[in-house]
Every structure is written in structure tokens, then in C-alpha cells.
């Protein structure tokens, strides 16, 4: 998004929810201009949702609910994995350094490129 679509907010140690409840600010950051439509209310998003929903013979509401449900499942999975890894780290788990991890990733990428 272009910077012109945002209003700059100098909010220091506090958090804030915009009056239209579409924007949450943590610390310093940009606040969406509340006069513009964002998310599922934006006309282009409505059009895309309508097209996908029609191809599935479902409503836009059903499609949005499915997307939210999938997001929440993924969020739960990710936070569970993070908690597990933190628990392992706190209990002396074995971890790679950043450099070692990057070397392993690079080795795997080179092997994939060759095949």
C-alpha cells in the first residue's frame, strides 16, 4: 500500500484500537485512513469473494467463515509449535546456530537445483 493511504500516528508506549475497530496500533506506526474501505468491505475484495463463492456455489459469508476457520487452525498450530520449541529451549534442547541452519538450507537448495 502506498504511504498516502495512511495517516501517521506517533503513539509511543501505548496500544490503541481505532474508533472504527478496523485498525490496531502497537507502539509507533501507521494507522489506516478510516475513510477508506479495507479488508472484506473493499469493493475489489467483495468482487473476488463473489467470484470464488459463485464458482463453489456457496455464499461469500460461507467463504469468509471458511477462511477464518482455516486461519485460526493454522494460528493454533503455529503457536503450539512455538510453545513446544520454547519449552525445548528452556530445558536445554539442541538447536542450530543461525549460520549452521543457513548452511543446511543452502545445501538442500543446491541439491534441489541439481535434480
Secondary structure as UniProt FT lines:
FT   HELIX           3..5
FT   STRAND          6..9
FT   STRAND          15..17
FT   TURN            19..20
FT   STRAND          24..26
FT   STRAND          29..32
FT   TURN            34..35
FT   HELIX           39..41
FT   HELIX           43..56
FT   HELIX           60..90
FT   TURN            91..92
FT   HELIX           98..114
//
